[in-house]
C-alpha cells in the first residue's frame, strides 16, 4: 500500500527542478523594477521619459494580469508557458542592459511587462500538476522558501561584487538586473568623474 505522506519518487526530479526555478527566478521577479528606473536615469534620461517607460511596462502588466491567469489555467503545458515567459523576460532584460536607446528601453518594457504576469500564475500552477492537491500547500510553501533563499543569495552575491564593481566602473548594469542599487552607481560614477 502506497503511503500518502510523501511525494512519489518519480516526481522528485521535477520537484527539485521547480525549486531551482523558484530560486533563480526570485530576484528577477522583484529586482527589475528599480533597475528599470535607475538605468535610463543614469544614462541621462529626463525623469518624465523614465516615468513614461515605466508606465508603459506597468500598464501592460496590469492589462495582461487577468488574461495571463486565464491563459495559464486553460493551457495544459504550464512548463512551456514558464519557459517562454522566462525567455521573453530575459530577452527584455538583456536588451535593456545593452543600450539605453529609447527603442530598446520601450521594447524591453513591453517584453518584461508582458512576460511578468505569466510567471506568478504558472509558478503557482506547476506544483499542482507535479504533486497534486494533497501536497500542494507544502510544496507551494517550499517554493516560496526557495524564492526567498534566491533573494538572499543574490543580495549576498551583490554585496560581495558591488564594492569592486563600484570602484572599477565595470559591470554596473549587469549587477543592476538583480540589485536595486547596482545601476544607480553608474550614474553616480559619471557625476563623480
N, C-alpha and C positions, 0 to 999 in steps of 0.2 A: 504494500500500500504506500502511495506517494504522500510525503509529508507536505502540509500546507504552510509550513513555517519558513521555507527557504525558496529562493528563486531557482528554477530549473537550471542544471549545469550547462545545458546547451545555450542558454541565454546570457551566461556570464560575460562572454566576449562582447556582445552587443551592449550590455550594461556598462562595461569598462570603457568602451568607445564613447558612449553617451556621457559618462562622467568626464572623460577627457575633453569632449566637445564643450561641455559647460565650463570647464577650467579655462580653456583657451579662448572662448568667446566672451568671457566675463568682462574684461576691461574694454573690449571693443564696443560692447553694447553701451557702456556708460561713459567711456573716456573720449569719445569722438566729439561730443558737443563743445566742450571748452577748447579743444584743438581747432575746431572749425571756426570758432570766433577769433582765436589768437593768431592763427597762421596768416589769413589775409590782412589783419590789422598790422601784424609785424612786417608784412610786405608793402605797407604804405596805403592800404585801402582806407577810404573815408569811413567813419563809423556808420553812416547811413547805408553805404553799399554792403558793409559787413552784415548789418541788420537785415537787409533785403535778401541776401544769400541765405542767412539762417532761417528767415521767414519762409522762403521757398521750400527748403527741406522740411520745416515744421508743418507746413500746410499739407505737403504730400504725405507725410507720416500720419497726420490726423485723418485725412480723407481716405487713406488706404487701411486704417486700423480695422474697421468692421469688415470690409470686404476681404481683407487678408485672413482674418479669423474664419470667415465663412469658407474661403477657398481651402484653407488648411483642413477644415472639418470635412469638406467634400472630397478632396483628393486622397487616394489611398497611399500614394508614395510620399510619406512625410519626410523620409530621409532625402529624397530628391529635392523637395522644397528647401530643406535645410542647407543642402549643398549649393543649390542655385542662389539662395539668398546670401549665403556666406561669400560666394564668388562675386556677386554684384557689389556687396558691401566692401569687400577687399579691393575690387577694381576702383570703386569710388575713392577709397582712402589712398590708394597708390596714386591715382590721378591727381588728387589734391596735394600729395606730398611732392610731386614732380614740379608743379608750377602753380603760381598764384594768379595766372591769367584768368580774366573773367569767365571765359568759356569753360575752363577747367573747373573753376570753383562752382559755377552754377550746375554744370553737368554732374559733378561729384555730389552736390546736394540732392539732385534728383535721384541719383543712384542710391545713395545712402538712405535718403528719406523713403525711397520705395522698397528697399530691402528690409529695413528695420522692423516694420510691422509684421513681417512673416516670421521673424526669429522667435519672438516670445511664444506665440501660439504653437509653433512647431516644436519648440523645446518642451512645451507642456504636454503636447500630444504624443510624442515619440515614446516616453516611458509607459504610457498606457498600452501601446502596441507591443512593447517588449515584455513588460512584467505583468500586465493585466491589472484589473481593478483591485485585486487582493493586495498587491504590493505597491500600488501606485503612490499612495501617500508617503510611504517610507522612501521610495526611490526619488520622488519629487523633492523631498527634504534633503536627500543625499546630493541631488543635483545642485540644489541651492548652496549646499556646503562647498561643493567643488567650485561653484561660481564665486563664492566669497574667497576661497583659497586662491583662485586665479587673480582676483583683485589684489590680495595681499602679496602674492608672488610678483606681480607686475610692479607694485609700489616698491618692494624691496629691490627689484632689478633696477628700476629707475633711480632709487636712492644711491645705488652703487655706481651707476653710469653717469648720473647727472653732473656731479662736480667736474670730472674731467671733460665732459662734453661742453659744459658751460664755459670753461676756461679756453678750450681749444677752438670753439666756434664750429665744430662739426657735429653732425647727426642730430641737431636740434629737432628737425621736423620728423625724423624717424621716431624719436622718443616721444614726440608730442602726440603721436597717434594713440599712445597708451597712457599719456600723462598730461593732466590738465595744464601744467605749467611749463612743459617742455618747449612748446612753440613760443611761449612768451619770452623766453630767454633770447631767442634770435632777434626779436625786436629790441630788447634791452641791450643786446650786444652791439647792434647798429648805433644805438644812441650813445653808448659809452665811447665808441671809437670815432 
